[in-house]
Amino acid sequence: MLVSRITDGDAYDLIVVGGGSAGCAMAARLSEREDLSVLLLEAGRSDKHPFTRVPAANVNAVLNPEFDWCFPVEPDASIGGRADTWPAAKVLGGGSAINGMMFIRGHRHDYDSWHDLGATGWNYQSVLPYFRRMETNERGADAYRGGEGPLSVSEGRARYPLTDAWIEAAVQAGVPRSPDLNGGLAEGVDFVQVSQRKGMRHSTAVAYIWPNLNRASLTLQLHSRVNRIIVENRRATGVEITGEDGTIRRISARRGVVVCAGTMNSPRLLMLSGIGEAAQLKASGIEVVHDLPGVGQNLQDHPGTHLVNEAEGRTLNAEVQGLRGLGHLASFLTARKGALTTSIGHAQAFVRTNGAMAVPNIQLIFAPLAFDYGEDGKIRLRKSPSVSTAVALMRPRSRGRITLAGPDPALPPLIRHELLGDPQDVDEMVDGIEFARRIMEQPAIAGAITGEVRPALAPEHQTADRTAMRDYVRGAVSSFYHQIGTCKMGSDAMAVVDPELKVRGLEGLWVADASVMPAMPSGNTNATAIMIGEKGSDHVLRAIGNRPSASLNQEQGHP
């Protein structure tokens, strides 16, 4: 049920902090147990708004304070001292309510490496059943894909011939054609699948929460910021919240607290609760409850930039100008098709820029549209027909950290991260741009490309040009908003949670969101975050002495 106000002293069996991509999945699965009372607390607003439901309208939600925390980042010396702003969703559904909707799971290697890093039980064979459990895929169920899950995964409904041409050109450039990048071959080129249902965004709020609020076991409270977790005798026993009316209340948790507040907010909440590196907590004016040095460390992100080309033929940014845009509006209203259903990418490829590499190191994302940056720093669709290829580095070497700006829960976290802190990362980004250019030179698409807008530097592989390309990358790179790792899972001294997602050294406290990922997955991170909420629910239920919420036999022929 959706409540308007929680009373001071209320008690629930389990409190889930954060109604984002992982938190919605977590709360819904926990509340399948009818004998448990589950409270889901979300600091932000409802997702029932066109900006979070109409796919293309997400550009109005990102970096909009009504839907987004808009966290400032400290100046980054690796990109010329630029100080960026990182989005963090302030809305039910979290990132899944405002992101670009690309649904990609990552490579088998990613999860096997988690296992090797100490996250035992999170190898590919172990996480695959949860990926299958969470989705209903438009391509149908098979050994890799699910057919009965709450989240709809669909084909894009804004199709352009240039996208087909780019896929064919990628094959001509030596990229294998994958039948499903989320299936048996997570390397190569394919169309992007999206988190949509019948042309509308299908966030975790829509998939997991709204259909289940009739359960007596599930309670949702919006506009409720959690100030701290209450820890007594080394056990989490509740939370302190500030409601929409500004009133501070304490809510008890009989069985425990699950933190799903995201990569920036989960470590911040732990630190505000006295859980973190003791010296840092004291410096921030926080009483130390539990010395846990890894909290806020291990911050990682995918850096990326764009190759932008002018083109002949149909492109989205040309078609939505003027009266032609009315036709797309009509197409959306009548058939849920066309430009308003677009995701951030239409096709993608995972490639190796060096044949000696064991797995792809670059993600290329093609879209039959392109943006320019206005004087105010905001992106705007280019007026001329254009296409873009995003070039993202999959395994950056840079690591950052998140700390507190002070003891006030209303303060944003201090974010320190170098996007290109390692010179090898810069070189791999340059290699990625050159690979993207090579695709544009192939017969399948070259005839439609009329010029290069960015980087518009000489493509020859000469020392001077290579230097210029490095400078371009440092000036043009940006975060792809895939932050992970600040409450990493593992067994070493810097691990924050163990492989069961329990905060090390405390009882009744778990973290389950992108912050627990020990290393970057390949590609967009949202699907992985939802999987963590799904799998994490079974860990929590086991910890409180009950069976998993659904039977998952991992021995029955999973690939």
Phi and psi in degrees as a GROMACS rama.xvg file:
@    title "Ramachandran Plot"
@    xaxis  label "Phi"
@    yaxis  label "Psi"
@TYPE xy
-97.7842  121.802  LEU-2
-107.758  151.421  VAL-3
-90.3496  -25.3477  SER-4
-155.404  134.775  ARG-5
-96.9545  138.295  ILE-6
-88.8814  140.135  THR-7
-57.075  129.041  ASP-8
94.5275  -3.16318  GLY-9
-58.8263  154.002  ASP-10
-134.355  142.221  ALA-11
-134.573  160.051  TYR-12
-66.6118  -49.7105  ASP-13
-132.529  137.216  LEU-14
-113.396  125.065  ILE-15
-103.793  121.153  VAL-16
-98.3065  109.088  VAL-17
109.402  111.736  GLY-18
-97.9703  52.8551  GLY-19
-95.5379  -154.735  GLY-20
-59.182  -47.4648  SER-21
-79.8329  -39.6495  ALA-22
-64.1197  -37.9949  GLY-23
-66.0445  -42.3947  CYS-24
-63.6228  -43.4926  ALA-25
-59.083  -52.4284  MET-26
-63.2324  -40.8046  ALA-27
-64.6469  -43.787  ALA-28
-68.7345  -40.794  ARG-29
-62.11  -38.086  LEU-30
-77.1831  -2.91905  SER-31
-64.304  -22.8801  GLU-32
-78.6768  106.5  ARG-33
-66.1675  -19.3982  GLU-34
-89.3135  2.34613  ASP-35
-107.233  145.35  LEU-36
-105.437  124.053  SER-37
-120.376  126.313  VAL-38
-108.887  124.959  LEU-39
-104.955  118.558  LEU-40
-105.091  126.585  LEU-41
-126.612  127.816  GLU-42
-73.3065  -24.5499  ALA-43
-91.8319  -163.387  GLY-44
-94.2075  178.668  ARG-45
-69.905  152.511  SER-46
-88.3506  3.89804  ASP-47
-79.1136  81.4544  LYS-48
-158.314  144.942  HIS-49
-56.6527  -33.1074  PRO-50
-65.3797  -23.9553  PHE-51
-109.32  1.79334  THR-52
-115.298  -41.2055  ARG-53
-78.683  119.399  VAL-54
-51.9213  -51.5219  PRO-55
-70.9628  -13.7049  ALA-56
-78.2665  -2.87127  ALA-57
-61.7216  -23.0805  ASN-58
-63.5882  -19.482  VAL-59
-87.3912  -13.2308  ASN-60
-96.7749  -38.1746  ALA-61
-66.6506  131.4  VAL-62
62.2235  23.0562  LEU-63
-104.22  115.903  ASN-64
-57.4978  -17.0119  PRO-65
-71.857  -24.649  GLU-66
-122.558  -4.86414  PHE-67
-144.456  136.356  ASP-68
-70.5447  -23.3243  TRP-69
52.215  60.4206  CYS-70
-74.668  128.711  PHE-71
-74.7582  144.996  PRO-72
-112.019  141.138  VAL-73
-61.6556  150.761  GLU-74
-50.7835  136.721  PRO-75
-108.852  109.09  ASP-76
-64.6373  -25.9505  ALA-77
-73.1562  -13.2056  SER-78
-125.232  37.253  ILE-79
79.0896  21.8505  GLY-80
80.7239  12.2162  GLY-81
-66.0026  140.927  ARG-82
-113.366  106.602  ALA-83
-90.658  175.96  ASP-84
-120.084  131.165  THR-85
-105.44  129.096  TRP-86
-69.1573  148.444  PRO-87
-150.303  116.014  ALA-88
-59.9379  135.985  ALA-89
-117.943  59.2707  LYS-90
-160.918  149.661  VAL-91
-58.991  132.597  LEU-92
100.332  -16.6015  GLY-93
57.2518  -140.088  GLY-94
-57.3301  -31.6702  GLY-95
-67.6654  -13.4277  SER-96
-93.6931  -14.3919  ALA-97
-133.145  -0.478544  ILE-98
-81.3033  -174.049  ASN-99
-82.0634  1.6937  GLY-100
71.4701  7.28161  MET-101
-69.7508  127.309  MET-102
-106.822  107.874  PHE-103
-143.554  136.316  ILE-104
-91.1118  -27.5954  ARG-105
104.696  178.313  GLY-106
-92.9478  148.709  HIS-107
-49.7076  -40.1511  ARG-108
-57.4671  -35.56  HIS-109
-57.9752  -47.3303  ASP-110
-77.9098  -34.8333  TYR-111
-63.6139  -33.1987  ASP-112
-71.5531  -33.3548  SER-113
-57.5484  -46.4202  TRP-114
-57.3126  -44.7122  HIS-115
-65.6609  -26.6206  ASP-116
-83.6522  2.9458  LEU-117
110.358  -4.09881  GLY-118
-87.4178  67.8226  ALA-119
-63.6403  140.58  THR-120
86.5604  6.67581  GLY-121
-120.033  22.8824  TRP-122
-71.8549  172.626  ASN-123
-59.0173  -43.7873  TYR-124
-60.3287  -30.8605  GLN-125
-82.4689  -32.2396  SER-126
-88.2196  -22.9474  VAL-127
-55.2209  -43.3107  LEU-128
-59.3052  -30.3978  PRO-129
-78.1027  -35.4039  TYR-130
-59.7848  -42.2872  PHE-131
-68.3123  -39.049  ARG-132
-64.7296  -30.3849  ARG-133
-85.3467  -12.6494  MET-134
-122.407  154.283  GLU-135
-117.815  111.669  THR-136
-97.6282  134.533  ASN-137
-62.2792  -24.0541  GLU-138
-79.5712  -7.35636  ARG-139
99.4762  159.67  GLY-140
-82.1836  146.165  ALA-141
-154.105  -161.766  ASP-142
-64.7307  -19.5904  ALA-143
-109.105  -29.0535  TYR-144
-112.149  147.201  ARG-145
-93.032  156.889  GLY-146
-129.91  1.18643  GLY-147
-134.865  15.3858  GLU-148
-85.1114  168.725  GLY-149
-73.856  -25.2215  PRO-150
-93.8765  126.906  LEU-151
-85.301  128.365  SER-152
-119.012  120.54  VAL-153
-128.702  167.692  SER-154
-78.0897  150.814  GLU-155
-67.3444  147.349  GLY-156
-107.493  7.24112  ARG-157
-114.442  93.0773  ALA-158
-103.754  136.835  ARG-159
-134.186  137.613  TYR-160
-56.5922  -30.1905  PRO-161
-63.9772  -28.9882  LEU-162
-67.3838  -44.7723  THR-163
-61.0339  -39.8155  ASP-164
-63.9801  -39.5632  ALA-165
-65.5913  -41.1155  TRP-166
-61.6368  -44.8043  ILE-167
-63.4181  -38.8663  GLU-168
-66.1744  -37.0142  ALA-169
-62.2283  -41.0492  ALA-170
-62.9684  -41.7268  VAL-171
-62.9667  -27.2235  GLN-172
-84.9324  2.5614  ALA-173
102.321  8.49554  GLY-174
-88.0558  127.577  VAL-175
-66.2871  146.145  PRO-176
-85.2011  113.619  ARG-177
-89.5837  134.732  SER-178
-73.6656  -18.4262  PRO-179
-169.139  108.393  ASP-180
-69.8941  -12.5671  LEU-181
-98.2385  6.19285  ASN-182
-108.038  -132.956  GLY-183
-75.0478  -21.4943  GLY-184
-123.264  92.3939  LEU-185
-89.3024  31.9831  ALA-186
-141.948  138.594  GLU-187
122.761  -156.296  GLY-188
-126.979  143.873  VAL-189
-163.682  167.658  ASP-190
-66.2795  152.635  PHE-191
-79.5156  133.195  VAL-192
-95.7657  153.942  GLN-193
-130.333  155.656  VAL-194
-84.1724  76.9308  SER-195
-139.171  157.608  GLN-196
-134.606  116.199  ARG-197
53.1176  43.2418  LYS-198
83.5995  -0.578679  GLY-199
-111.325  149.083  MET-200
-56.0243  136.887  ARG-201
-119.007  85.9724  HIS-202
-80.9189  173.156  SER-203
-69.4637  -23.455  THR-204
-64.661  -45.6619  ALA-205
-70.8505  -38.2873  VAL-206
-79.0107  -39.2964  ALA-207
-109.966  -33.0567  TYR-208
-98.4432  -58.0318  ILE-209
-57.5914  -37.7557  TRP-210
-69.447  -14.1478  PRO-211
-115.475  9.02407  ASN-212
-74.3423  -3.16283  LEU-213
-80.8094  -8.22535  ASN-214
-71.778  133.886  ARG-215
-66.2182  -22.0978  ALA-216
-82.4995  -7.65769  SER-217
-122.616  126.683  LEU-218
-124.664  133.491  THR-219
-114.248  131.701  LEU-220
-127.361  117.47  GLN-221
-91.7204  170.533  LEU-222
54.7817  38.2559  HIS-223
-127.644  103.309  SER-224
-84.4068  126.87  ARG-225
-83.7108  121.128  VAL-226
-84.4653  -36.7861  ASN-227
-164.782  158.29  ARG-228
-92.9096  133.498  ILE-229
-86.6541  123.05  ILE-230
-118.964  124.361  VAL-231
-129.044  125.863  GLU-232
53.0984  42.9708  ASN-233
65.1047  24.6106  ARG-234
-130.734  135.851  ARG-235
-73.6925  122.795  ALA-236
-118.835  1.04788  THR-237
164.263  -168.6  GLY-238
-140.088  157.239  VAL-239
-109.351  129.009  GLU-240
-125.159  156.782  ILE-241
-112.65  120.176  THR-242
-82.5037  178.512  GLY-243
-61.1121  -28.0994  GLU-244
-86.1555  2.5098  ASP-245
87.2972  -2.37583  GLY-246
-78.0814  135.127  THR-247
-91.2089  130.746  ILE-248
-133.392  154.246  ARG-249
-112.389  129.115  ARG-250
-118.989  131.432  ILE-251
-89.4222  147.846  SER-252
-123.491  110.688  ALA-253
-69.023  -34.751  ARG-254
-108.333  -22.6296  ARG-255
150.86  178.98  GLY-256
-124.944  133.133  VAL-257
-114.487  118.377  VAL-258
-92.8973  119.701  VAL-259
-131.896  44.7069  CYS-260
-90.692  -4.66186  ALA-261
102.233  170.436  GLY-262
-62.6757  -33.7447  THR-263
-88.4334  -40.0126  MET-264
-86.7429  -28.083  ASN-265
-64.6536  -49.7149  SER-266
-64.3452  -35.4818  PRO-267
-61.4784  -43.3662  ARG-268
-65.1067  -41.3462  LEU-269
-59.277  -45.0049  LEU-270
-66.3505  -40.4844  MET-271
-61.3158  -23.6807  LEU-272
-90.7194  4.54028  SER-273
85.959  18.2509  GLY-274
-113.163  111.564  ILE-275
162.799  -165.657  GLY-276
-66.818  122.953  GLU-277
-56.9647  -46.1438  ALA-278
-63.4796  -40.1336  ALA-279
-67.4417  -40.1122  GLN-280
-61.9137  -46.1042  LEU-281
-62.2226  -40.1939  LYS-282
-64.2708  -25.6875  ALA-283
-93.1006  2.87067  SER-284
79.0488  26.0844  GLY-285
-109.313  132.434  ILE-286
-69.6132  132.248  GLU-287
-77.3332  122.09  VAL-288
-100.272  -38.9581  VAL-289
-153.597  118.204  HIS-290
-76.6358  109.976  ASP-291
-138.28  91.4004  LEU-292
-65.3518  -19.9758  PRO-293
-78.9749  -10.2792  GLY-294
-62.5657  123.413  VAL-295
88.4612  -10.3556  GLY-296
-84.9966  176.598  GLN-297
67.5739  23.8626  ASN-298
-65.2942  128.484  LEU-299
-134.047  157.087  GLN-300
-156.88  155.102  ASP-301
-86.6882  115.242  HIS-302
-83.8981  149.233  PRO-303
-157.7  166.778  GLY-304
-149.942  -172.943  THR-305
-132.596  141.704  HIS-306
-96.4856  123.399  LEU-307
-119.81  128.746  VAL-308
-127.027  142.885  ASN-309
-80.7043  148.003  GLU-310
-145.725  158.984  ALA-311
-99.2055  152.166  GLU-312
104.214  -176.57  GLY-313
-72.1322  126.124  ARG-314
-133.297  151.806  THR-315
-65.2877  -43.3732  LEU-316
-66.3311  -28.9522  ASN-317
-74.6387  -34.3635  ALA-318
-75.7131  -21.2919  GLU-319
-93.0728  2.84915  VAL-320
-78.6495  139.161  GLN-321
60.4529  -141.068  GLY-322
-65.7196  -26.5626  LEU-323
-62.7935  -28.6961  ARG-324
-63.2054  -29.1728  GLY-325
-65.6925  -32.4663  LEU-326
-65.085  -38.5201  GLY-327
-69.2985  -35.4186  HIS-328
-62.2044  -43.7355  LEU-329
-63.6466  -39.5504  ALA-330
-63.3807  -38.2139  SER-331
-69.0804  -44.7679  PHE-332
-66.9382  -33.3496  LEU-333
-94.9895  -31.2928  THR-334
-132.518  -0.204863  ALA-335
53.7962  45.7076  ARG-336
-131.742  171.101  LYS-337
94.3755  -166.362  GLY-338
-59.1344  -33.6862  ALA-339
-71.4098  -9.75215  LEU-340
-95.3668  3.3712  THR-341
-65.7881  143.227  THR-342
-96.027  178.599  SER-343
-69.5397  -25.2058  ILE-344
-133.576  151.084  GLY-345
-111.725  -28.6171  HIS-346
-144.327  158.156  ALA-347
-149.992  158.148  GLN-348
-139.637  139.778  ALA-349
-109.293  119.45  PHE-350
-131.741  159.215  VAL-351
-105.968  123.937  ARG-352
-84.1145  -6.04005  THR-353
-137.633  122.66  ASN-354
-61.6892  -18.5999  GLY-355
-78.474  -10.8786  ALA-356
-72.3372  143.669  MET-357
-75.8867  -29.7655  ALA-358
-141.814  162.476  VAL-359
-58.3694  142.287  PRO-360
-113.158  -8.1369  ASN-361
-130.502  136.722  ILE-362
-105.874  126.648  GLN-363
-108.797  128.412  LEU-364
-122.924  117.293  ILE-365
-98.9763  140.186  PHE-366
-141.11  138.241  ALA-367
-81.1226  50.2632  PRO-368
-161.558  164.586  LEU-369
-153.254  154.107  ALA-370
-115.229  154.788  PHE-371
-117.37  163.269  ASP-372
-102.756  127.458  TYR-373
-77.9349  173.851  GLY-374
-63.6751  -23.6332  GLU-375
-84.3423  1.26695  ASP-376
87.1818  -7.006  GLY-377
-84.1503  150.779  LYS-378
-84.6783  145.418  ILE-379
-139.505  144.986  ARG-380
-61.0777  134.835  LEU-381
-63.4372  146.602  ARG-382
-81.6574  -26.9205  LYS-383
-92.4499  154.214  SER-384
-58.6355  123.023  PRO-385
-149.465  158.772  SER-386
-130.085  159.666  VAL-387
-137.802  149.506  SER-388
-124.498  111.142  THR-389
-75.1904  138.262  ALA-390
-120.859  111.034  VAL-391
-120.7  137.228  ALA-392
-86.6077  124.422  LEU-393
-80.4864  -33.6038  MET-394
-128.76  67.2735  ARG-395
-65.247  151.179  PRO-396
-92.7468  -17.0254  ARG-397
-68.6112  145.923  SER-398
-132.963  139.13  ARG-399
-123.732  -165.388  GLY-400
-153.146  158.499  ARG-401
-120.191  131.313  ILE-402
-131.183  -178.957  THR-403
-92.9434  145.994  LEU-404
-85.7828  -12.7626  ALA-405
162.401  -177.973  GLY-406
-80.4579  -6.22912  PRO-407
-76.5373  119.148  ASP-408
-61.9389  -17.5491  PRO-409
-80.9854  -11.952  ALA-410
-76.0664  142.342  LEU-411
-70.2625  159.332  PRO-412
-71.3343  159.33  PRO-413
-88.4313  120.863  LEU-414
-112.562  118.325  ILE-415
-121.765  116.46  ARG-416
-156.597  139.147  HIS-417
-105.276  112.889  GLU-418
-62.1326  -37.2085  LEU-419
-126.695  52.7356  LEU-420
-73.1366  -12.6072  GLY-421
-117.06  126.83  ASP-422
-57.6323  -30.5325  PRO-423
-65.5806  -31.3049  GLN-424
-63.0769  -39.726  ASP-425
-62.9159  -45.6304  VAL-426
-63.4248  -38.8792  ASP-427
-67.8336  -33.7899  GLU-428
-64.6891  -41.8798  MET-429
-61.3055  -43.3965  VAL-430
-59.7524  -38.6438  ASP-431
-64.8706  -40.7805  GLY-432
-63.821  -41.8332  ILE-433
-64.0353  -35.9239  GLU-434
-64.9837  -43.7134  PHE-435
-61.848  -38.9498  ALA-436
-63.7664  -39.0665  ARG-437
-60.3675  -38.7984  ARG-438
-62.0542  -42.5283  ILE-439
-66.3079  -16.6271  MET-440
-88.5027  -5.49206  GLU-441
-76.9032  151.439  GLN-442
-55.1637  -33.1981  PRO-443
-62.855  -25.5705  ALA-444
-130.169  -17.424  ILE-445
-56.1553  -37.0248  ALA-446
-65.3283  -21.1504  GLY-447
-93.9559  -7.69155  ALA-448
-94.4758  121.755  ILE-449
-104.985  -9.01798  THR-450
173.76  166.245  GLY-451
-108.957  127.315  GLU-452
-91.8199  -46.7045  VAL-453
-141.991  135.77  ARG-454
-78.9271  -14.0431  PRO-455
56.5961  40.0721  ALA-456
-112.868  157.832  LEU-457
-57.7062  130.345  ALA-458
-83.6885  -7.46876  PRO-459
-64.3858  145.54  GLU-460
-86.3739  75.2145  HIS-461
-118.961  160.676  GLN-462
-57.6056  -45.8905  THR-463
-62.9418  -42.1714  ALA-464
-67.539  -38.5068  ASP-465
-61.8489  -41.3905  ARG-466
-63.5578  -42.5832  THR-467
-63.8641  -38.2486  ALA-468
-67.0387  -38.4767  MET-469
-60.8756  -42.912  ARG-470
-64.0052  -39.1329  ASP-471
-61.7391  -46.0682  TYR-472
-59.6131  -45.2035  VAL-473
-63.7344  -32.3469  ARG-474
-83.1182  -28.0634  GLY-475
-104.258  -12.9844  ALA-476
-63.9329  150.423  VAL-477
-145.751  164.205  SER-478
-66.9553  140.294  SER-479
-94.4367  12.6768  PHE-480
61.366  42.1196  TYR-481
-116.409  44.3833  HIS-482
-67.6288  137.292  GLN-483
-146.897  170.616  ILE-484
97.0557  -1.71299  GLY-485
-82.1507  -5.20628  THR-486
-133.42  55.0782  CYS-487
-60.1728  149.87  LYS-488
-90.685  139.641  MET-489
163.639  -161.005  GLY-490
-131.395  2.17043  SER-491
-83.6337  178.164  ASP-492
-64.9765  -23.5987  ALA-493
-97.0284  1.68338  MET-494
-71.6079  139.691  ALA-495
-95.3253  -40.4863  VAL-496
-121.153  153.783  VAL-497
-85.3495  177.763  ASP-498
-62.6183  -12.1579  PRO-499
-89.3533  2.4184  GLU-500
73.9343  9.37813  LEU-501
-80.8388  135.629  LYS-502
-63.2028  125.985  VAL-503
-65.123  128.011  ARG-504
92.0765  -4.20548  GLY-505
-127.989  160.256  LEU-506
-112.73  153.356  GLU-507
66.5943  24.2473  GLY-508
-140.253  124.327  LEU-509
-129.601  157.443  TRP-510
-125.047  133.214  VAL-511
-146.161  92.1067  ALA-512
-170.108  -168.259  ASP-513
-62.8736  -19.5542  ALA-514
-66.1467  -20.7119  SER-515
-86.1901  -8.99672  VAL-516
-63.7489  123.342  MET-517
-74.1396  -24.7474  PRO-518
-148.629  160.67  ALA-519
-66.1788  134.33  MET-520
-80.0836  159.942  PRO-521
-74.0915  129.336  SER-522
87.1507  -168.505  GLY-523
-62.3755  144.718  ASN-524
-97.8631  -4.28866  THR-525
-65.6533  -43.4781  ASN-526
-60.2737  -37.9157  ALA-527
-67.4659  -38.586  THR-528
-63.1998  -40.8472  ALA-529
-64.313  -41.0562  ILE-530
-58.4335  -39.1932  MET-531
-63.2764  -38.805  ILE-532
-63.8222  -41.3909  GLY-533
-62.9664  -55.6791  GLU-534
-66.6788  -37.6531  LYS-535
-61.5842  -32.3911  GLY-536
-61.7936  -37.0482  SER-537
-68.9071  -35.7278  ASP-538
-63.6834  -42.8953  HIS-539
-64.953  -44.4894  VAL-540
-64.0326  -37.7807  LEU-541
-64.3263  -39.7108  ARG-542
-65.1892  -30.7517  ALA-543
-93.6331  10.9197  ILE-544
91.7682  29.8108  GLY-545
-133.21  165.303  ASN-546
-71.2031  159.618  ARG-547
-56.6706  156.465  PRO-548
-70.6985  -15.8761  SER-549
-149.704  149.085  ALA-550
-77.7003  123.249  SER-551
-127.615  99.382  LEU-552
-85.6977  105.795  ASN-553
-83.4134  6.08893  GLN-554
-103.648  -2.0094  GLU-555
-95.5753  65.7231  GLN-556
73.6391  18.7798  GLY-557
-68.2936  139.173  HIS-558
